[in-house]
Amino acid sequence: MVGLEISKKSDSDSIKNNRLSDAVINLDQGDPTAFQEYWMKMKDRCTVVIPGWDMMSYFSNTTDVCWFLEPELAKAIKALHGAIGNAATEERYIVVGTGSSQLCQAALFALSSLSEVKPVSIVAATPYYSTYVEEASYLQSKLYKWEGDARTFDKNGPYIEMMTSPNNPDGTIREPVVNRSGKVIHDFAYYWPHYTPITRRQDHDLMLFTFSKITGHAGSRIGWALVKDIEVAKRMVQYLTINSIGVSKESQTRATTILNEITKICRNKSESFFEYGFEKMKSRWERLREVVDSGDTFTLPNYPQAFCNFFGKSISNSPAFAWLGCKEERDLGSLLKENKVLTRGGDRCGCDKKYVRVSMLSRDDDFDIFLHRLATIKDLKCIKP
Amino acid sequence: MVGLEISKKSDSDSIKNNRLSDAVINLDQGDPTAFQEYWMKMKDRCTVVIPGWDMMSYFSNTTDVCWFLEPELAKAIKALHGAIGNAATEERYIVVGTGSSQLCQAALFALSSLSEVKPVSIVAATPYYSTYVEEASYLQSKLYKWEGDARTFDKNGPYIEMMTSPNNPDGTIREPVVNRSGKVIHDFAYYWPHYTPITRRQDHDLMLFTFSKITGHAGSRIGWALVKDIEVAKRMVQYLTINSIGVSKESQTRATTILNEITKICRNKSESFFEYGFEKMKSRWERLREVVDSGDTFTLPNYPQAFCNFFGKSISNSPAFAWLGCKEERDLGSLLKENKVLTRGGDRCGCDKKYVRVSMLSRDDDFDIFLHRLATIKDLKCIKP
């Protein structure tokens, strides 16, 4: 039995933590450790036991296009999407990956290798997930080429638009912006009811999801793609076969257990992970807005309310990252770093350095210290360098 | 307590299996399911139990160059190499990967991105591991280029030689062949005492190992690199960070448990995995040679005996793959396929189609059926097409 007691440290606790700890707070990566307290309360309900002789083969199901996908994980993924209502799984191939990063690269390989003209342009509307740039560039592939902001993209020829909704880093709800006859990779890492209202059942050609950002199990490195076209699915599997000969069976088994549990209890108000996660994120956003609104230094995006089909009520976005801005023209990332808070600079997301991406998924202690340090900077009125 | 009872099916059992089963036997991949019987006998000695709240973070050790490497796995790897005496681990960085395939690609990225001149040529002496060709080619990187057989390689400029010893597919003991001032990736996947005599403690700049081919746990997708140069290690970690944001913690934890156990009992004759594995492989090779030698159709390489420092006696190679040849000029892969045995054609390894690579690590039943079918082909005197 899991209660929904969201930890709210008092100001005095927070200040004490700050005095005690002079440590650098890393809110650059989106390490989703915020949710660990939920899993602690679940005690042994999602414990997995793996004997030494189990899961030894490379193969999970030789009759599946994705031959290294555990059939029970495929079932768990379908059941979860069915219960949440966030994505269609019918008439689709499921491709499992070592996190959705690997799947994103598998999708770039699949779509570009199937294109007659190469290199295929890769674009994303700013501010974009900075890792897309690295994923599309690091190997200097002749198959595809990073071309930056989708909004100013005007090249002819084939293209792939990376579309993240709610968007990483700024939490906005998005649609593709190029709208020619290119391909779109729909990254729905954050399209879950603790982050955003579930307004429709997504039904696109290639959709990516990640276990990390649903339940917080980033260490497992499990992601999946829902793919309509069998040729695309086959090429993605080809990529994953050459890249890593499939995906950890231990992680797949654990993800199966955990996804099945959150599906089973998703309508139980006192136990549901999504109820817990929603309250947790909502509370953190309220506290962050309180600090930001009490001064005249920082900005945050505002999100419209929308009716969430899962919760059956109108709710707002509580994104996994805060897209924090500075009202004056200065390098906000450096300012925060001077104050021992590491964030991701807006320049890495194709934007101005006056913005930073801040993880909202840290442990409670780190979040408290972050708020306290932010309040301290605010008091300094953001002195110009 | 694990006995070393190697399963030796009688001829009549084998024929019965063959009659009962008309199934295609897949000996193309080296799926190491042969060793499962050992782990069944170990019962719950290597069982791992993972609670739902554990291993949630991306990070394992932020002070390590390889920040996603579990410290306990690093210790287990060092202890195992120390006990077996097959590789030096001192003054080296350990980089963990999703199998050694991913690490091989991380190494290609690291060495080529550090090279002033690009693309860097990638070579391997024939017959080579066919997957190297795919790994070096599929993304059409501008950083490196597959250039085929190392023996005929005569281009100027930087190169990387892939060197596998004992070699996959033909089991021979190898040294680099280009011997200019290039880089060498030493793939020691099979440099373990159940496959080959341990004649020296390997001590090279970049050495690859894989959990799959030691204990048979291919489903875990765990490999590691021992790397001397910190800049190379950092670039490999950069590759793994972009490619998959690290490696499954569940698999790392399980590998730790299993590697620690085989290290602990490696000198106990009745329990040692390596004693078991050595007898198992030796027995399979004796049975295969018996079938091959009783006719005039097929060929197998001969391996010299050498003193094994681990076993303290002179032994021969019992490679994980048989490099089976046909005395007449014909497509041996097709001939075997007609007889419902899938193997990897020698042409994929840069050689003639009269050779095939046959996995020696299948389950007992499949190995028995393979031998029986091979004996049947032999009786047909390899009729020309």
Interface residues (C-beta under 8 A of the other chain):
Chain A: Q29 D31 P32 T33 F35 Q36 W39 M40 M42 K43 D44 R45 C46 T47 V48 V49 I50 P51 G52 W53 M55 M56 S57 Y58 F59 G97 T98 G99 S101 Q102 Q105 F109 T131 E134 E135 Y138 L139 Q140 S141 K142 L143 S212 G216 H217 A218 G219 S220 R221 Q238 Y239 I242 N243 S244 I245 G246 V247 S248 K249 E250 S251 T253 R254 T257 I258 E261
Chain B: Q29 D31 P32 T33 F35 Q36 W39 M40 M42 K43 D44 R45 C46 T47 V48 V49 I50 P51 G52 W53 M55 M56 S57 Y58 F59 G97 T98 G99 S101 Q102 Q105 F109 T131 E134 E135 Y138 L139 Q140 S141 K142 L143 S212 G216 H217 A218 G219 S220 R221 Q238 Y239 I242 N243 S244 I245 G246 V247 S248 K249 E250 S251 T253 R254 T257 I258 E261
